[in-house]
Amino acid sequence: PGAHGRLTLGETICDYDARLRAKDGSIRHVQINSNVQRREGEFITTRCFSRDVTAQKQAEADRDAIYRITTLLGAELELDKVVQTLTSEAKRLCDAEACVFRLVPGNAGITRVGDVTTNPLVTLAPFGPDTSVRSYLSVPVLGRAGSGLGVLYLSHSTPGKFTERQERLLSAIAAQAAGALENARLYEAERTARATAE
């Protein structure tokens, strides 16, 4: 039975996980503690305390996502497959409509723009002319020595789509992707050297 059914049976509820819709329409994760107060067997009232654990749940989900993507990236040795895995997973996790990775040198910083129509400095070149872009997020992928391996670009046609949480998540994914990209480059160089030697 759910929380209400358990209270009806006289049980005390401790750390019951629930999801509630907040006034702003967002979903909040809460843990509920509740019990029934009775006098001579008659129901009087219930006491209920809830604790917002949304940040904790999001942190757990982000950790699990980063672990999953790290595992997927680590399983690939070919550069094209590493890039394909990186872009498809980043797009899915950030609910982006487009995700592009460009192997470009340099050490650009993170850029998150809620509406590109108000920011003329954002370049939309990575997405091509057919992509409708309003929200924009770009994160550099830096190698072990801090050199730029490339940039991960995300876009969405809705303004204000990308959040600070998605920016942090994408930065963590980019850090994991750096190792996979460097390993794929080493693998390709070794394979090319072997083919040349034969």
C-alpha positions as CSV (number, residue, x, y, z in Angstrom):
1,P,0.0,0.0,0.0
2,G,1.0,3.6,-0.5
3,A,1.6,6.2,2.3
4,H,-2.1,6.8,2.9
5,G,-2.9,3.1,3.1
6,R,-0.1,2.5,5.5
7,L,-1.3,5.3,7.7
8,T,-4.8,3.9,7.6
9,L,-3.4,0.6,8.9
10,G,-1.7,2.5,11.8
11,E,1.8,2.3,10.5
12,T,4.4,4.9,11.1
13,I,6.1,6.1,7.9
14,C,9.8,6.9,7.9
15,D,11.7,8.3,4.9
16,Y,8.9,7.5,2.4
17,D,10.1,8.6,-1.1
18,A,7.5,10.7,-3.0
19,R,7.4,13.2,-5.8
20,L,5.4,16.4,-5.5
21,R,4.6,19.1,-8.0
22,A,5.7,22.5,-6.7
23,K,3.7,25.8,-7.4
24,D,6.1,26.6,-10.2
25,G,5.2,23.3,-11.9
26,S,8.6,21.6,-11.2
27,I,8.8,18.2,-9.7
28,R,10.4,18.0,-6.2
29,H,11.6,14.8,-4.6
30,V,10.7,14.6,-0.9
31,Q,11.0,12.1,2.0
32,I,8.0,11.9,4.2
33,N,7.8,11.0,7.9
34,S,4.3,10.6,9.3
35,N,2.2,8.9,11.9
36,V,-1.4,8.7,13.1
37,Q,-2.4,10.0,16.5
38,R,-5.3,8.1,18.1
39,R,-7.0,8.5,21.4
40,E,-8.8,5.4,22.8
41,G,-8.6,3.8,19.3
42,E,-10.2,6.8,17.6
43,F,-8.4,8.7,14.9
44,I,-7.5,12.2,15.9
45,T,-5.0,13.5,13.4
46,T,-1.8,12.7,11.5
47,R,1.5,14.4,11.8
48,C,3.5,14.7,8.7
49,F,6.9,16.1,8.0
50,S,8.5,16.2,4.6
51,R,12.1,17.0,3.6
52,D,13.1,18.1,0.1
53,V,15.8,15.8,-1.2
54,T,15.7,17.0,-4.8
55,A,19.3,18.1,-4.9
56,Q,20.4,14.8,-3.5
57,K,18.4,12.8,-6.0
58,Q,19.8,15.0,-8.9
59,A,23.3,14.5,-7.7
60,E,22.8,10.8,-7.5
61,A,21.3,10.8,-11.0
62,D,24.2,12.9,-12.4
63,R,26.8,10.6,-10.7
64,D,25.1,7.5,-12.3
65,A,24.9,9.2,-15.7
66,I,28.6,10.2,-15.6
67,Y,29.6,6.7,-14.6
68,R,27.5,5.2,-17.4
69,I,28.9,7.5,-20.0
70,T,32.5,6.9,-18.8
71,T,31.9,3.2,-19.1
72,L,30.5,3.6,-22.6
73,L,33.3,5.9,-23.7
74,G,36.0,3.6,-22.2
75,A,34.6,0.7,-24.3
76,E,35.3,2.4,-27.6
77,L,38.8,2.6,-29.2
78,E,37.9,4.2,-32.6
79,L,37.7,7.9,-32.6
80,D,34.5,8.1,-34.7
81,K,32.7,5.8,-32.2
82,V,34.0,7.8,-29.2
83,V,32.6,11.0,-30.8
84,Q,29.3,9.4,-31.7
85,T,28.8,8.0,-28.2
86,L,29.8,11.4,-26.7
87,T,27.4,13.4,-28.8
88,S,24.4,11.1,-28.5
89,E,24.7,10.7,-24.7
90,A,25.3,14.5,-24.2
91,K,22.3,15.2,-26.3
92,R,20.1,12.8,-24.4
93,L,21.2,13.9,-21.0
94,C,20.8,17.6,-21.6
95,D,17.6,17.2,-23.7
96,A,19.2,19.0,-26.5
97,E,17.9,19.1,-30.1
98,A,21.3,19.1,-31.6
99,C,24.8,18.2,-30.4
100,V,28.0,18.6,-32.3
101,F,31.6,17.8,-31.4
102,R,34.4,19.6,-33.3
103,L,38.0,18.6,-33.0
104,V,39.4,22.1,-32.7
105,P,42.5,23.2,-30.9
106,G,42.4,26.0,-28.3
107,N,41.2,26.5,-24.8
108,A,37.8,28.2,-25.0
109,G,35.7,28.5,-21.9
110,I,32.2,27.3,-21.2
111,T,29.5,29.3,-22.8
112,R,25.8,29.1,-21.9
113,V,23.4,31.5,-23.6
114,G,19.7,31.5,-22.9
115,D,18.7,33.3,-26.1
116,V,21.2,33.6,-28.9
117,T,19.1,36.3,-30.6
118,T,20.2,38.7,-27.8
119,N,23.9,37.7,-28.0
120,P,25.6,38.5,-31.3
121,L,28.9,37.0,-30.1
122,V,27.7,33.4,-30.2
123,T,28.8,31.5,-33.4
124,L,26.2,29.1,-34.7
125,A,28.5,27.7,-37.4
126,P,28.8,24.2,-35.8
127,F,25.1,23.6,-36.2
128,G,24.6,24.4,-39.9
129,P,22.0,26.6,-41.5
130,D,19.0,24.2,-41.0
131,T,19.2,24.1,-37.2
132,S,16.9,26.4,-35.3
133,V,19.0,27.7,-32.3
134,R,17.8,29.8,-29.4
135,S,19.5,28.1,-26.4
136,Y,23.2,27.4,-26.7
137,L,25.7,25.6,-24.6
138,S,29.4,24.9,-25.4
139,V,31.9,23.1,-23.3
140,P,35.6,22.5,-24.1
141,V,37.1,19.1,-23.9
142,L,40.6,19.5,-22.5
143,G,43.4,16.9,-22.6
144,R,45.6,15.8,-19.7
145,A,48.1,18.6,-20.3
146,G,45.2,21.2,-20.5
147,S,45.4,21.5,-24.2
148,G,42.1,21.8,-26.1
149,L,41.0,18.6,-27.9
150,G,37.7,20.0,-29.1
151,V,34.5,21.6,-28.2
152,L,31.1,20.1,-27.5
153,Y,28.2,22.2,-28.7
154,L,24.5,21.8,-27.8
155,S,21.5,23.7,-29.0
156,H,17.7,23.9,-28.6
157,S,15.1,25.9,-30.3
158,T,13.5,27.0,-27.0
159,P,15.0,29.9,-25.2
160,G,16.5,29.3,-21.7
161,K,16.6,25.5,-22.1
162,F,20.0,24.8,-20.6
163,T,20.5,25.1,-16.9
164,E,23.5,25.4,-14.6
165,R,23.1,21.8,-13.6
166,Q,23.3,20.7,-17.3
167,E,26.4,22.9,-17.7
168,R,28.1,21.1,-14.7
169,L,27.0,17.7,-16.0
170,L,28.3,18.4,-19.5
171,S,31.6,19.7,-18.0
172,A,32.0,16.4,-16.1
173,I,31.2,14.4,-19.2
174,A,33.7,16.4,-21.2
175,A,36.4,15.7,-18.6
176,Q,35.7,11.9,-19.0
177,A,35.6,12.2,-22.7
178,A,39.1,13.7,-22.9
179,G,40.7,10.5,-21.7
180,A,38.6,8.4,-24.2
181,L,39.5,10.8,-27.1
182,E,43.2,10.7,-26.2
183,N,43.1,6.9,-26.0
184,A,41.4,6.6,-29.4
185,R,44.0,8.9,-30.9
186,L,46.8,6.7,-29.5
187,Y,45.1,3.6,-30.7
188,E,44.7,5.0,-34.2
189,A,48.4,6.2,-34.3
190,E,49.5,2.8,-33.1
191,R,47.4,1.0,-35.7
192,T,48.7,3.3,-38.5
193,A,52.3,2.7,-37.4
194,R,51.8,-1.0,-37.5
195,A,50.2,-0.8,-40.9
196,T,53.1,1.3,-42.2
197,A,55.7,-1.1,-40.7
198,E,54.1,-4.1,-42.5
